[in-house]
Every structure is written in C-alpha cells, then in structure tokens.
Amino acid sequence: MAIVKMNKFTLLSFESQKAKLLEAIQSFQGVQFINLQEDGIEEEIEILKGLNKDSVGTSCVEFEDNLLKIKFTLDLLQEYAPKKSGLMTMLSDKESIGYSTLNDMMKKSDWQEVCNTLKEKEVRLNEISNEVTKLRTEIATLDKWANFDAPFSSIKELKYTSYFLGTFSKQYEEKLISELKEEITDGYYEILNRDNQDAYIFILVNHNDKDIASEILKENGFSSFALVYDQMPTSLIKEYNKKIETLLKEEDEIKESIKSFANKRDDLQMAYDYYNNLIIRFNATENFLKTEKVITICGWNIEEDNNELEAAIKEAVGDNYYLVFEAVKEEENEKVPIKLKNGKFSSAFEGLIEMYSMPQYTEVDPTPILAIFYFVFFGMMLSDAGYGLMIVAASAFALFRVKDEEKRKTYKLFFFAGISTVVWGAIYGGWFGDLLPVYFGIKVPYLLDPAKDITTIFILSLAFGVVHIFIGLGIKGYMLIKSGQIKDAIYDVLTWYLTLIGAILLLVGVGGRIGGILMALGLVGLLLTQGRTAPTLGGKIGGGIYGVYGITGYLGDVVSYSRLLALGLATGFIANALNLIINLVPSPAKYLLAPFMFLGLHTFNLLINALGSYVHAARLQYLEFFSKFYEGGGKKFTPFKLSDKYIKITK
C-alpha cells in the first residue's frame, strides 16, 4: 500500500574477492547498482575522484561464445522439434533449480558435445540445400534443351561441319529462318524449344558457310549456349533428379536425427541460464570503480533488507569489506528506483501502474485507489454475470496451476475483474444476455434493467466519475500539504472543491443558495490564484481566466464516465442479439448446432467486450484520475539477479 523505502549503500572490498562478492549479491537478488562510471558522477561524489573504471575484461568472451552456441542450438531444435507453446505455456511454471544444484549439474553437462553435433548437422543441411539448389538450377537450364536428342559431346567432335546452339528473340524467328534459307543452301536448323521470350535453335552448316551463318545470327540477336555438358540433356536431367532425391532423403534423415535431441532441450536451457548468469555478473563490473587492489560498489536496496544484504556479503568475503548505508537525500529522489508493496487485492493491479508509469519516490502509490475503481468500472462495463463466471472459472484454474508470482498477479487481476462482472451482471439481471428469462422462462432477480433504467445508470456512472475525480483532487491536496505547500493546496484543490461542489448542488437543485455561494467563491478563488506564478499583471489575469475556463475540462472528464453506461449496454444488447440469432436456426438443426453456436458467439462477445472493458477502465484511471495529481516518471526497481529466461534459479 506504499512505495517501498529504499536506501543507498556503498561497499568496498578487495579486487581479488570480486567474483565471490558478485556471486553472493546476484544470489541475494535485491540490489540495483548505481553506475559510478557515468560522466559527472565524480563531481557529485567527492570520494570517487581519482578512481579507475572497472571493466569486464577478456574472461567474459568465452562465456559469450558459449551462450551464442547454446542459443543457436536451441533455435535449431525449435525449428525442427518445436516445443509446444500457447495456452499450456501460460498455465505452467518454469522449473525451479537451486543455485548450487545448477552449478553441480553444469559440471556433468554434455551441452558442448550436443552443440557441436547439432552444428555439424546444420552445416550438412546447408550443404545439401546449396547442392539441391544448384542441381535444380542446372535442371531448369537443361530442360530448355531437352529436345536435343543426342549427346552434347557428339557435336563437339564434328569435323566437316560447324554448329550453332543458342537462343534468340522469338520476334526474329521468321526473319532468321528466311535469311538462313536464302544464304545457306546446304545446312540444317531445328527450333528445339520456345518460351515466353526466346527461341532455342540448333544449326549445322558447312565450314565454308560458317561466317555467313554467324553474321546472320549476330544480326538477329543470337546468344550462344555454353556447352559445359557431354551427355544428352534428358540423361543429365534424370541423373540430377536422382541426386536430388538422394540428397533430400539424407536431409530428412538429418532432420529426424535433430528431433532425437529434443530431450536435451532442458539441459541446454539450464546451460543458457548458467552462462547468462556469468555474463550478467561480469557486465555488472562496468558500474564499478577501483584502485589497484580495492573495488568500490554503490547501489540501491530495500531498507528492511539491510541486515540480510550484509549477511550475504559477510558469508562471501568474511570481514574483508566495508559497508555503509545512507538514507535517500532530497536531491536523489528522482534517481531512486521504485518498488511497490501492496496487499493481496491491490497488488493484482500493480501492472496497470507499471504500464502507465511508476510513481516518483516522493509521490503517493495510487495502486489501492486505482484497484477499487478499476474493479468497479470493469464489471460495470462488461456487466454480464455469465461472462463473469467464465472469467472467474478460467482465472481460478490458472491460479491453481501457476505458482510464478508475476503470472499470478495477472490472473488475480482477471479473477477480481470476473467477480466484479458477476456482481454487476446480477444487478443488471444479465446471464448470457436474456438467456434465462426469455429462453428458459426463469425469472432472474435484478436491481436495474438496462433497457428501462438508462437514466438511472447514466446518473450512477456520472456519480462514480465525480467521486473518482474528487478523490484524485484529495490526493493532490494531501501531497501538497505533506510537502508543506499549504497555500498551493488551498489555491489548487480547495478552490476546485468549492467550484465543483457548488456546481453539482446547483445542477441537482439541492441546498438552495449554498450551491451558488460555493461556486462563486470557488470561481473567484480560481480567478485570483491560477495565474499567481506569472511574472506580469497581464499574465496573472490571463492565468486566472484560463484557470476558470478549466471547469470545462472537468465537465468533459465527468461526461467521460458515461462510457460505463455505454459499454455495459453494448455487452448486454449484443448478447441478446446473439441469443436471437441462435434461436432463429430452424429445428431440428437448432438442437444440434445451438450449443456450438452459443459457445462460439458468446465467447467472441466476451473477448471483444472484455478487451474494451480492460482498455476503457484503464483509460478512466490514466486520463481522468491521474491527471488530477499524478506525475509519474519513476523507474522500476530492477535488481541485479539471477537469469531466469528458461528456469527459475532459487537461492
């Protein structure tokens, strides 16, 4: 229900013990380093002047090479033996392995042999692919000359005649043939093939007519075919096809052999996280400064974990360290990483805060208030108890299956959203639309009928909006008073309370003259104070007028909450229409098709409207609520921790 209190630590230890120290801090998983190598950091921290930058060094190169090999092998396995993904992945946890157990397993792992073997297979697959491509190119070329029914070697051995074998553009065919007939009396020609553009020709002439034929061909754009073959084209095509068949068979065998390595995937994934841990650890040194023998480390950690952090350091390096903790200074507030801590209900909605922006360290954590209103708004917009039960059932099953805390937060969010949907659906009497009362004759109790009580629901929606906005203003006032800006709280919060409350009283006709008096006081206050920061009198007046004009913005904000009505009506009316469509199917086909149509159509309606409810409930928080008090811009606490891409490594 708050932003976790942080402090800064400074740690000195011997360079020779850096590896042990980083291993201990990485296993602790509760420290975010400060980059002491940033430009200008020495001016901020006097004690750092004169220290040298630490570096990764060359030791990390081997680990990076290993990681690339493992990644390549995993990608190859995924290509030929894909691991099932999708819904079951969402409903499963990563395997948990103790850190010491992982180290022991890696000493016995044969991942290198697996990687080398699969690399050889991948190389051979590439060779086969290149060979097949080359052979198919040759076949495509020879196919054009398939009608040449003699070995190519036979025309190379001619003694008394000259030959021409090549192509020319089809548009010159008639002209070429005519000229050959006129100029060469003793010769032979044959059009072997034609395609879209060219004609393929074979010509035999006496040696005496060679120059004449050559000149005719040249004038008609003839291009010679390079004779690099000896056999008949059809024989070569047959031979090459047989080679391709053999190569493709070998390719299939290699692919099947790759699939047989699928049982090594888990070992490779463990190796990946193992070496990724080492690389993360080495890269962390680029945050540190050092002397010849001593290393300097600074970072942020959770204040309540101070003793645990020191115990981890002490266990790693004994008494050979110096550690000091400092409270966050005012000038460091913007740099402090943010970690939220909320109860079981509110923590499910933290992802919505992170999706927008984390709060500043000095701000109020808006999660508890957001959680309440998001819970109410989502259900009011989806507003069908049947759909709510489906969401509750699906998310409850996911929570039963999954233990990973980050995944569980998402499933909890939808679990609570489903409960809210059931409640609002019961209020509206919606159970898969009008399925129960219209088609089963079951009278369902309800408090509001969306078809008849539209005005009531509209007023309720706006009332929720007013309360939501007023709470946002209240949080802003609290933050201003907490920081000692009492006048600003009066000028920027109290004046708006007076204005808005007065306007509401006048609108609903309650309180007599009190509403007018409050609104007048508020507007005068806004006019006199909203331009107070302007340096000139004209600026102050203009700022005051613009501040008063801001009431139109509040009016627009309140009207935005009418989407609570609109989306709620849309869900119900569409559900009713789907039920009608299903009922229109003629009997007896209806009894066979209705269950499938019901499931498919209502699932589609649920998904579409649940998405709309998710987005618009968040929009009301981000635009109408947060705009009243929330600055954001904080950076999430990202501790130096163990890699968990594939497996969950425990301490």
JOHU-V637571 format. One line per field, one symbol per residue. burial: I if it has 16 or more other ideal C-beta (glycine too) atoms within 10 Angstrom, else O. A space follows every 10 residues. Layout:
burial->???
This chain:
burial->OOIIOIIIII IOIOOOIIOI IIIIIIIIOI IIIIOIIOOO OIOOOOOIOO IOOIOOOOOI OOIIOIIOII OOIIOIIOOI IOOOOOOOOO IOOIOOIOOO OIOOOOOOIO IOOIIOIIOO IIOOIOOIOO OIOOIOOIIO OIOIIIOIOO IIOOIOOOOO IIIIIIIIOO OIIOOIOOII OOOIOOIOIO OIOOOOOIII IIIIIOOOIO OIIOOIIOOI OIOOIOOOIO OIIOOIIOOI OOOIOOIOOO IOOIOOOIOO IOOIIOIIII IIIIIIIIII IIOIIOIIII OOOOIIIIII IIOOIOOOIO OIIOOIIOOO IOOOOOOIOO OIOOOIIIII IIOOOIIIII OIIOOIIIII IIIIIIIIII IOIIIIIIII IIIIIIIIII IIOOIOOIIO OIOOOOIIOI IIIIIIIIII IIIIIIIIII IIIIIIOOOO OOOIOIOIOI OOOOOOIIOI IIOIIIOIII IIIOIIIOII OOOOOOOIIO IIIIIIOIII IIIIIIOOOO OOOOIOOIIO OIIOIIIOII IOOOOOOOOI OOIIOOIIOO IOOIOOIIOI IOIIIOIIII IIOIIIOIIO OIOOOOOOOO OOOIOOIOOO IIOOIIOOII OIIIOIIIOI IIOIIIOIII OOOIOOIOII IIIOOIIOIO O
